[in-house]
Amino acid sequence: MSDSQAAAQTSVHEDLHSPALLHHFATEEQQRNASNFGMWIFLGTEVMFFGGLFVSYLIYRLWYFGDFGAASKSIDATLGATNTAVLICSSLTVVLAIWGAQIASRKLMIGSLILTMLFGLAFLGIKGKEYKDKFEEHHVPGASFSFENVPIPGHPDQYANPRHAQIFFALYFIMTGLHALHMIVGLGIFTWLLVMAWKGRFTPEYHTPLEVGGLYWHFVDIVWIYLFPLLYLIDRHP
Amino acid sequence: MSDHAKSSPVKSYFGVWIALLVGTYLTYAVAKLDLGPYNAAVALIIATTKALLVALFFMHLKGASERLLKLVVISTLFFLFILMALSMADYATRWYT
């Protein structure tokens, strides 16, 4: 259908529009852009929120270079890499869910939403295993923290300063913990999206909540893409 | 199925997905090599490439035309730059006190 035909049709049926269109928006496209725009502004504030943590990480890493390397080496990097792959797969299923809504394939949309949530839960499960290891090794900052006689990578004759290593683990738990909190919020959002999709609320014309929820999920993925090399992969070489 | 409505982006979605998985493996493998001071640079370049792929293709920044959206994205990056640049300027000049 050409644009002029579409315009003619809307002028004839001026009172007929999608039930999803709220009366303070002129067109569905304007409504959709406004929703997406709101999420992008929120993501801008999130960048600054995580940005402060990344800057404090950067400064302490430069200050306590070797201690941070020794502390990072004690974390299981394979678990971190697996979690990166799991999150990347969940981002793929998010765009497939939106594509499912666009081609009116209920099966693809709902199946992809369920897969996204399963990947999200798998991520949190692996994260839980990682935290459990750290608790057992007494690497959680606090009264029972212990990081004695751990050599600094590249300097086998020097031991890491436990007080400096504790700062690494504080940043590790705050940054991955805040990221995990975002994952839990994301799972809540996707539970709601799944219910809406199940009720048949999303059509090829209207599926803005899927897009907005997807933007949030992808952003959380991007934060992890930076956390993974900075927390898990420093000074890994022999 | 309204397959005539839009050309399928599914191919590019899977392409980006594979590129992201390869990037993850690369950053994991490169971390085990001793590149001296370049380890951090390589890790951050790979991470930024992956983040760009997610933002451009999965978050559909590629092809976005609304000026307001561009303004938000660019000012976000700009304020992040200010945060990092001023913090590091302070850190880097502490030795001169």
Boltz contact constraints between the chains, C-beta under 6 A:
constraints:
  - contact:
      token1: [A, 33]
      token2: [B, 66]
      max_distance: 6.0
  - contact:
      token1: [A, 37]
      token2: [B, 68]
      max_distance: 6.0
  - contact:
      token1: [A, 40]
      token2: [B, 69]
      max_distance: 6.0
  - contact:
      token1: [A, 40]
      token2: [B, 72]
      max_distance: 6.0
  - contact:
      token1: [A, 41]
      token2: [B, 72]
      max_distance: 6.0
  - contact:
      token1: [A, 44]
      token2: [B, 72]
      max_distance: 6.0
  - contact:
      token1: [A, 44]
      token2: [B, 76]
      max_distance: 6.0
  - contact:
      token1: [A, 47]
      token2: [B, 76]
      max_distance: 6.0
  - contact:
      token1: [A, 47]
      token2: [B, 80]
      max_distance: 6.0
  - contact:
      token1: [A, 51]
      token2: [B, 80]
      max_distance: 6.0
  - contact:
      token1: [A, 51]
      token2: [B, 83]
      max_distance: 6.0
  - contact:
      token1: [A, 55]
      token2: [B, 84]
      max_distance: 6.0
  - contact:
      token1: [A, 55]
      token2: [B, 87]
      max_distance: 6.0
  - contact:
      token1: [A, 59]
      token2: [B, 91]
      max_distance: 6.0
  - contact:
      token1: [A, 81]
      token2: [B, 28]
      max_distance: 6.0
  - contact:
      token1: [A, 84]
      token2: [B, 24]
      max_distance: 6.0
  - contact:
      token1: [A, 85]
      token2: [B, 24]
      max_distance: 6.0
  - contact:
      token1: [A, 88]
      token2: [B, 20]
      max_distance: 6.0
  - contact:
      token1: [A, 88]
      token2: [B, 21]
      max_distance: 6.0
  - contact:
      token1: [A, 91]
      token2: [B, 58]
      max_distance: 6.0
  - contact:
      token1: [A, 92]
      token2: [B, 17]
      max_distance: 6.0
  - contact:
      token1: [A, 95]
      token2: [B, 13]
      max_distance: 6.0
  - contact:
      token1: [A, 95]
      token2: [B, 58]
      max_distance: 6.0
  - contact:
      token1: [A, 103]
      token2: [B, 1]
      max_distance: 6.0
  - contact:
      token1: [A, 215]
      token2: [B, 59]
      max_distance: 6.0
  - contact:
      token1: [A, 218]
      token2: [B, 54]
      max_distance: 6.0
  - contact:
      token1: [A, 218]
      token2: [B, 58]
      max_distance: 6.0
  - contact:
      token1: [A, 218]
      token2: [B, 59]
      max_distance: 6.0
  - contact:
      token1: [A, 221]
      token2: [B, 54]
      max_distance: 6.0
  - contact:
      token1: [A, 222]
      token2: [B, 51]
      max_distance: 6.0
  - contact:
      token1: [A, 222]
      token2: [B, 54]
      max_distance: 6.0
  - contact:
      token1: [A, 225]
      token2: [B, 47]
      max_distance: 6.0
  - contact:
      token1: [A, 225]
      token2: [B, 50]
      max_distance: 6.0
  - contact:
      token1: [A, 225]
      token2: [B, 51]
      max_distance: 6.0
  - contact:
      token1: [A, 226]
      token2: [B, 47]
      max_distance: 6.0
  - contact:
      token1: [A, 229]
      token2: [B, 27]
      max_distance: 6.0
  - contact:
      token1: [A, 229]
      token2: [B, 43]
      max_distance: 6.0
  - contact:
      token1: [A, 229]
      token2: [B, 47]
      max_distance: 6.0
  - contact:
      token1: [A, 233]
      token2: [B, 31]
      max_distance: 6.0
  - contact:
      token1: [A, 236]
      token2: [B, 31]
      max_distance: 6.0
  - contact:
      token1: [A, 236]
      token2: [B, 32]
      max_distance: 6.0
  - contact:
      token1: [A, 237]
      token2: [B, 32]
      max_distance: 6.0
  - contact:
      token1: [A, 237]
      token2: [B, 33]
      max_distance: 6.0
  - contact:
      token1: [A, 237]
      token2: [B, 34]
      max_distance: 6.0
